[in-house]
Amino acid sequence: MRVVHLFKDYFPPTTGGIEQHMQLLCSGLARSMDVSVLVPSRSFRRRTETIDGVHVVRVPEFGRFAAVPFCPTMPIELSRLLPDIVHLHFPNPMGDLSYLFSSNLFSPVRLLRLAVAGSARPATIPVAGSARPATVPLIISYHADVIRQRRLLPLYRPILDAVFKRAQRVIAAAEENIASSDILTRYKDRCTVIPYGVDLRSFDLTETESVEVRRRQATAGEGMVLFVGVLRPYKGVDVLLKAMARVRARLIVVGRGPNRLELSGLAARLGISSRVLFLGEVSDSERRILLHSCDVFVLPSIDNREAFGIAQLEAMACGRPVIASDLPTGVRFVNKNQMTGLLVPPGDSDALAAALQRLLGDERLRQTLGNAAKRRAELEFSADRMVRRVQQVYEEVLGGRR
């Protein structure tokens, strides 16, 4: 079986949640099939490499508009890879166009007609040396709604509809994501729920790391709160900083992003700079140490762009209780309120401060919630489980079953 995954970036080097999920999924699938990843190169050059058994093709990119890369050679590259299945990671307009253009749908007028007509037949991608095109099934992993660029959605809608009407299966990470998405509710009959997974073994501490965790916990003094993620507005780190102004604890922020200086300035204005440490990116070892050392992990995101919250899942795998925003997405599916952690209203710094005070002041509750969090991660969210279920979808689609 030959599968091609399409997205805007891939890990390494991009460290976003979708990119790291793709790397984990593709490397797992590559143990039993031929897997390629087709992404922009963020340069004018074409590059290829093999990462953990995955053939990565990075095509020339001529800029980005509204976070969408322009890669005119991507449709040709997709055709050359001769896939049995195309797996598109959404949102990804360039990937959408590449699939459609590779399917002999080059005419923009025809694209609009097809979007209105609503043909649900699989698209056809030419096979090298064949006089007739072969039918290539399409799988879509739906990672998030289009929110930041929603003003451009009317322009994107015809392409989006043309692609989704040709998808044999749409994979969502949680039932909540289907229910909260206008797009997914329209294609609910094609949806399959497969939660994201993490490599549980990668969070096991080495002997040296275990010693360091014990040292930090013994010398911590006040409680330690941890955030890990890209520093963007929707992540709600400003809400967390405002909550920390009413909590006697230290906050460690791991990650980089466009809001770094603004958030540092906010911490200074709140008078909590001495209790807040912005670390930027850290090594895998340091990340493990921090996850195991912290008292509470916080995911304070404020809107539905936080569709799942893999970072909170990593904290759960380390036995840490989580405080997360009660978003109508997979976030509340992962972190069960009063079972693995606490949920608070998005954007409510007072509620977040109260939740932090409750957990930081009750060691027994933290231990109970953390133990339950680790059990849930092990039972429901392993990478092996995720890979097996995606492979099963491939086999069902190729076998013609729904």
C-alpha positions in Angstrom: 0.0 0.0 0.0 1.3 3.4 -1.0 0.0 6.5 0.9 0.8 10.2 0.4 0.1 12.7 3.2 -0.3 16.4 2.3 0.0 19.4 4.6 1.6 22.8 4.9 4.6 21.7 7.1 6.2 18.6 8.7 8.2 17.9 11.8 11.1 18.3 11.9 11.6 21.2 11.6 8.2 22.7 12.3 7.1 22.0 15.9 3.3 22.6 15.7 0.8 20.1 17.0 -0.4 18.9 13.6 3.1 18.6 12.3 4.2 16.5 15.2 1.0 14.4 15.1 1.7 13.7 11.4 5.3 12.7 12.1 4.1 10.2 14.8 1.4 8.8 12.6 3.4 8.6 9.4 6.4 6.9 11.1 4.1 4.4 12.7 2.4 3.6 9.4 5.7 3.4 7.6 6.4 0.2 9.5 3.8 -1.6 7.4 3.4 0.4 4.2 5.0 2.9 1.8 4.4 6.4 3.2 5.3 9.7 1.6 4.7 13.2 2.9 4.3 16.1 0.4 4.8 19.6 1.9 6.2 23.0 0.9 9.9 23.5 1.4 9.7 27.1 2.7 12.2 27.9 0.0 12.6 28.0 -3.8 14.3 24.6 -3.7 13.0 21.1 -4.0 14.3 18.8 -1.3 13.8 15.1 -0.5 14.8 13.2 2.6 13.8 10.1 4.6 12.8 10.6 8.2 12.0 7.5 10.3 11.2 5.5 7.2 9.0 8.2 5.7 9.8 9.6 2.3 9.5 13.4 2.7 9.2 15.6 -0.5 9.5 19.3 0.1 8.4 21.2 -3.0 9.4 24.8 -4.0 7.3 27.5 -2.3 6.8 31.0 -3.6 5.4 32.8 -0.6 2.3 32.5 1.6 -0.9 34.4 1.7 -3.1 34.1 4.8 -0.9 31.3 5.9 -1.5 29.4 2.7 1.7 28.4 0.7 1.8 28.8 -3.0 3.4 25.7 -4.5 2.6 25.3 -8.3 4.5 22.1 -8.7 2.8 20.2 -5.9 0.0 18.7 -8.1 2.7 17.3 -10.4 4.7 15.9 -7.5 1.5 14.2 -6.2 0.9 12.5 -9.5 4.5 11.3 -9.7 4.2 9.6 -6.3 1.5 7.2 -7.7 -0.5 6.8 -4.4 -3.1 4.2 -3.6 -4.5 6.6 -1.1 -4.2 10.4 -0.6 -4.4 11.5 3.0 -5.1 15.2 3.2 -4.6 17.1 6.5 -7.1 19.9 6.8 -7.1 23.0 6.8 -4.8 23.0 3.8 -6.0 24.8 0.6 -2.8 24.1 -1.3 -3.2 20.4 -0.6 -6.9 20.6 -1.7 -5.9 22.2 -5.0 -3.1 19.7 -5.5 -5.5 16.8 -5.1 -8.1 18.3 -7.5 -5.5 19.5 -10.0 -3.8 16.1 -10.0 -7.2 14.6 -10.8 -7.5 16.3 -14.2 -9.7 19.0 -12.7 -7.5 21.9 -13.9 -10.2 24.3 -15.0 -11.3 26.8 -12.3 -14.7 26.9 -14.0 -15.0 23.1 -13.8 -14.0 23.2 -10.1 -16.9 25.6 -9.4 -19.3 23.4 -11.3 -18.2 20.3 -9.5 -18.6 22.1 -6.1 -22.2 22.9 -7.0 -23.0 19.6 -8.6 -21.7 17.7 -5.6 -20.4 14.5 -7.2 -19.2 12.2 -4.5 -17.1 10.0 -6.7 -13.4 9.6 -5.9 -11.1 11.8 -7.9 -8.8 10.3 -10.5 -5.1 10.8 -10.4 -3.2 9.8 -13.5 -0.9 6.8 -13.2 2.4 6.9 -15.0 2.4 4.9 -18.2 -1.3 4.4 -18.1 -3.7 5.6 -20.8 -6.5 5.9 -18.3 -6.5 7.5 -14.8 -6.8 5.3 -11.8 -9.3 6.0 -9.0 -7.4 7.2 -5.9 -9.4 7.3 -2.7 -9.1 10.4 -0.5 -9.0 10.4 3.3 -9.2 13.7 5.2 -7.9 14.3 8.7 -9.9 17.3 10.0 -7.7 19.1 12.5 -9.4 22.4 13.0 -12.1 24.8 11.7 -11.0 27.8 9.6 -11.3 30.6 12.2 -8.5 33.2 11.8 -9.1 33.4 8.0 -12.8 33.0 8.2 -13.3 36.2 6.2 -11.8 34.3 3.2 -14.0 31.3 3.7 -16.5 32.3 0.9 -13.7 32.2 -1.6 -12.4 28.9 -0.2 -15.8 27.2 0.1 -16.1 25.9 -3.5 -12.7 24.2 -3.3 -13.5 22.9 0.2 -16.8 21.4 -1.0 -15.3 19.9 -4.1 -12.7 18.1 -1.9 -15.0 16.9 0.9 -17.6 15.6 -1.5 -14.8 13.3 -2.9 -13.5 12.1 0.4 -14.3 8.4 1.3 -13.6 9.1 5.0 -13.1 12.1 7.2 -11.2 11.5 10.4 -12.0 13.6 13.4 -10.2 13.4 16.8 -13.4 13.5 18.9 -17.2 13.5 18.6 -17.1 17.0 20.1 -15.2 18.2 17.1 -17.9 16.9 14.7 -20.7 18.4 16.7 -19.1 21.9 17.0 -18.0 22.2 13.4 -20.4 23.5 10.7 -18.3 21.7 8.0 -18.1 18.4 9.8 -21.8 18.3 10.6 -22.5 18.5 6.8 -20.3 15.4 6.2 -21.1 13.5 9.4 -22.0 10.4 7.4 -18.3 10.2 6.3 -16.8 10.9 9.7 -14.8 8.4 11.7 -13.5 9.3 15.2 -9.8 8.4 15.9 -8.3 10.3 18.8 -4.8 11.6 18.6 -2.2 9.5 20.3 1.2 10.0 21.9 4.2 7.8 22.2 3.8 6.9 25.8 7.4 5.4 26.0 8.9 8.8 25.0 7.8 10.2 28.4 9.6 7.6 30.5 12.4 9.2 32.5 16.0 8.1 32.4 17.7 7.5 35.7 19.5 10.8 35.5 16.2 12.6 34.6 14.4 11.0 37.6 17.1 12.3 39.9 16.7 15.8 38.5 12.9 15.6 38.9 13.2 14.7 42.5 15.8 17.5 43.1 13.5 20.1 41.5 10.5 18.9 43.5 12.4 19.0 46.8 13.7 22.5 46.2 10.6 24.0 44.5 9.2 25.7 47.6 6.0 27.2 46.1 3.9 25.2 43.5 4.9 25.0 39.9 2.5 25.6 37.0 3.4 24.6 33.5 2.3 25.7 30.0 3.6 24.2 26.8 2.6 25.5 23.4 3.0 28.0 20.6 2.6 31.6 21.9 -0.3 32.7 19.8 -3.4 34.7 20.9 -5.8 31.8 20.8 -3.6 29.9 23.3 -4.8 32.2 26.1 -1.5 32.6 27.9 -2.5 36.2 28.7 -5.5 34.7 30.6 -3.1 32.4 32.5 -0.8 35.3 33.4 -3.8 37.3 34.8 -4.8 34.2 36.9 -1.2 33.8 38.2 -1.4 37.3 39.6 -3.8 35.9 42.2 -2.0 32.6 42.8 1.1 32.0 45.0 3.1 29.8 42.6 5.7 29.9 39.8 4.7 29.6 36.1 7.0 28.1 33.5 6.1 28.8 29.8 7.6 26.5 27.2 7.4 27.5 23.6 7.9 30.4 21.2 5.7 32.5 19.0 4.7 36.0 17.9 3.2 36.9 21.3 6.4 36.3 23.3 7.3 40.0 23.9 3.7 41.1 24.5 3.3 38.4 27.1 6.5 39.2 28.8 5.4 42.9 29.0 2.0 41.8 30.5 3.8 39.8 33.2 5.8 42.9 34.1 2.7 45.1 34.3 1.0 42.5 36.6 4.1 42.4 38.8 4.7 38.7 38.5 7.9 38.7 36.3 9.9 37.2 39.2 7.5 34.2 39.2 7.2 33.7 35.5 9.9 32.0 33.3 9.7 32.0 29.5 12.0 29.2 28.4 11.3 29.2 24.6 11.9 25.8 23.0 13.5 23.1 25.2 15.1 19.7 24.5 13.1 16.5 24.7 14.8 15.7 27.9 14.1 19.0 29.6 10.5 18.8 28.4 10.1 15.4 30.1 11.7 16.7 33.3 9.3 19.7 33.4 6.2 17.6 32.7 7.1 15.3 35.5 8.2 18.1 37.9 5.2 20.4 37.6 2.3 20.4 40.0 -0.4 21.4 37.5 -0.4 21.7 33.7 -2.6 24.4 32.2 -4.2 24.6 28.7 -5.9 28.1 28.8 -6.9 28.3 25.1 -9.8 30.6 24.3 -11.4 29.4 21.0 -12.1 26.3 18.9 -8.7 26.5 17.1 -7.7 24.4 20.1 -9.4 21.3 18.7 -7.8 18.7 21.0 -4.8 19.8 23.0 -2.1 17.3 22.5 0.0 19.1 25.0 -2.4 18.3 27.8 -2.4 14.7 26.7 1.4 14.6 27.1 1.0 16.0 30.7 -1.5 13.3 31.4 0.9 10.6 30.2 3.3 11.9 32.9 0.7 11.7 35.6 0.0 15.4 35.9 -3.5 16.9 36.6 -4.7 19.3 33.9 -6.7 22.5 34.1 -8.1 23.2 30.6 -10.6 25.6 29.0 -14.1 24.0 28.7 -14.2 24.4 24.9 -16.8 22.5 22.8 -14.0 20.5 21.1 -11.9 17.5 21.8 -10.3 19.5 24.7 -13.1 18.5 27.1 -13.1 14.9 25.7 -9.4 14.5 26.6 -9.5 16.1 30.1 -12.5 14.8 32.0 -13.7 17.3 34.5 -13.2 16.2 38.1 -11.7 12.9 36.9 -8.4 13.7 35.2 -8.4 17.5 36.0 -10.6 20.5 36.0 -12.4 22.5 33.2 -12.9 26.3 33.4 -14.8 28.7 31.2 -12.6 30.0 28.3 -11.1 33.4 28.9 -12.2 33.5 32.6 -9.0 34.4 34.6 -10.9 34.4 37.9 -12.2 30.9 37.4 -8.7 29.7 36.3 -7.2 31.3 39.4 -9.7 29.5 41.6 -9.0 26.2 39.9 -5.3 26.7 40.4 -5.7 27.6 44.0 -7.8 24.5 44.6 -5.3 22.1 43.0 -2.2 23.7 44.4 -3.7 23.6 47.8 -4.7 20.0 47.8 -1.8 17.5 47.2 -4.1 14.5 47.6 -6.5 15.7 44.9 -3.6 16.4 42.6 -2.3 12.9 43.1 -5.8 11.3 42.5 -6.4 13.3 39.3 -2.9 12.7 38.0 -3.1 9.0 38.5 -6.4 8.9 36.7 -5.0 11.1 33.9 -2.1 8.7 33.3 -4.5 5.6 33.2 -6.7 7.4 30.7 -3.7 8.3 28.5 -2.5 4.7 28.5 -5.9 3.2 27.8 -7.2 5.6 25.2 -4.5 7.7 23.6 -1.5 5.6 22.7 0.2 6.2 19.3 0.1 2.4 18.5 -3.7 2.5 19.0 -4.0 5.5 16.7 -1.9 4.0 14.0 -3.8 0.7 14.0 -7.1 2.5 13.6 -5.9 4.7 10.7 -4.5 1.6 9.0 -7.9 -0.1 9.4 -9.6 2.9 7.7 -7.2 2.6 4.8 -8.0 -1.1 4.4 -11.7 -0.6 4.6 -11.6 2.2 2.0 -9.4 0.1 -0.4 -11.7 -2.9 0.2 -14.8 -0.8 -0.7 -16.4 -1.0 2.8 -18.0 1.9 4.6 
